[in-house]
Amino acid sequence: MALTQEVRSAPPLYIDPAEAMQEVLDGLIRDLRHAEAQVERLELADPDDYKQGMLTELLVSREEGYSTGEEGGTWSKTRYEQGLDAWIRYRDWLRGQVAKITNDMVKNGLEERAVRLQEAQTALLTDYLEAVFASVGLSREQKRLAGAAMRDALPILEGKETVSA
């Protein structure tokens, strides 16, 4: 009970989405490099070596659950082929995941830049309007009325209405 209260009273933890995606991508790339190395080693190895029990660690796959084992005291070519196929499928799955995450990162990065650009444009427009209002010498009430008129005209900027004369 006390632990639950401590967790609830802890300040909220902020996790930057870009950093989180980068960590996921780094892990996927690390796994992809390992899978590619395993596939390469298996493709270059002689399947007959597995009958003698050599290179057995290569036939263990986290993804498919294949593992080496002795069947009647000899290594089976079927195990070799299953292991190779499992590593190839795992490698291909990882490649797809890396592509998906990098695509999401690019897309999110562009959206984030677009939002920052819009915020910067809004700040420039605000500074411009304040400078215009100051140079014309508008009163506080006139500025309030101008602000209300601009708010009413916002649908025009959003393309929802047309300007009427």
WOCOR-V320291 format. One record per pair of residues at least 6 apart in sequence whose ideal C-beta (glycine too) atoms are under 7 Angstrom apart, sorted by the first residue. I is the first residue (numbers start at 0). GAP is how many residues later the second one is. D is the distance in Angstrom with one decimal. If there is no record, write none. Layout:
i:I gap:GAP d:D
i:I gap:GAP d:D
This chain:
i:16 gap:91 d:7.0
i:20 gap:80 d:6.3
i:20 gap:83 d:6.8
i:20 gap:84 d:5.3
i:23 gap:77 d:6.0
i:24 gap:73 d:6.8
i:24 gap:76 d:4.9
i:24 gap:77 d:6.7
i:24 gap:80 d:7.0
i:27 gap:66 d:5.9
i:27 gap:69 d:5.3
i:27 gap:70 d:5.1
i:27 gap:73 d:6.5
i:28 gap:69 d:6.2
i:30 gap:63 d:5.6
i:31 gap:59 d:6.7
i:31 gap:62 d:4.2
i:31 gap:63 d:6.5
i:31 gap:66 d:6.0
i:34 gap:52 d:5.8
i:34 gap:55 d:5.1
i:34 gap:56 d:4.0
i:34 gap:59 d:5.8
i:35 gap:55 d:5.7
i:37 gap:20 d:5.7
i:37 gap:49 d:4.7
i:38 gap:48 d:4.9
i:38 gap:49 d:5.6
i:38 gap:52 d:5.4
i:40 gap:17 d:5.7
i:41 gap:16 d:5.4
i:41 gap:41 d:6.6
i:41 gap:42 d:4.6
i:41 gap:45 d:6.3
i:44 gap:10 d:5.5
i:46 gap:30 d:5.3
i:46 gap:33 d:4.7
i:48 gap:6 d:5.8
i:49 gap:25 d:4.0
i:49 gap:29 d:6.8
i:49 gap:30 d:4.6
i:50 gap:23 d:5.3
i:50 gap:24 d:4.6
i:52 gap:22 d:6.0
i:55 gap:12 d:4.4
i:57 gap:25 d:6.5
i:58 gap:7 d:6.4
i:58 gap:8 d:6.6
i:58 gap:9 d:4.1
i:58 gap:20 d:5.9
i:58 gap:21 d:6.8
i:58 gap:24 d:3.4
i:59 gap:7 d:5.1
i:59 gap:8 d:6.7
i:60 gap:22 d:6.4
i:60 gap:25 d:3.9
i:60 gap:26 d:6.0
i:60 gap:29 d:6.1
i:62 gap:23 d:6.5
i:62 gap:27 d:4.0
i:62 gap:30 d:7.0
i:63 gap:22 d:3.7
i:63 gap:25 d:6.7
i:63 gap:26 d:6.8
i:65 gap:16 d:5.0
i:65 gap:17 d:5.3
i:65 gap:20 d:4.7
i:67 gap:7 d:7.0
i:67 gap:11 d:5.8
i:132 gap:10 d:5.5
i:132 gap:13 d:6.8
i:137 gap:8 d:6.7
i:154 gap:6 d:4.3
i:155 gap:7 d:6.0
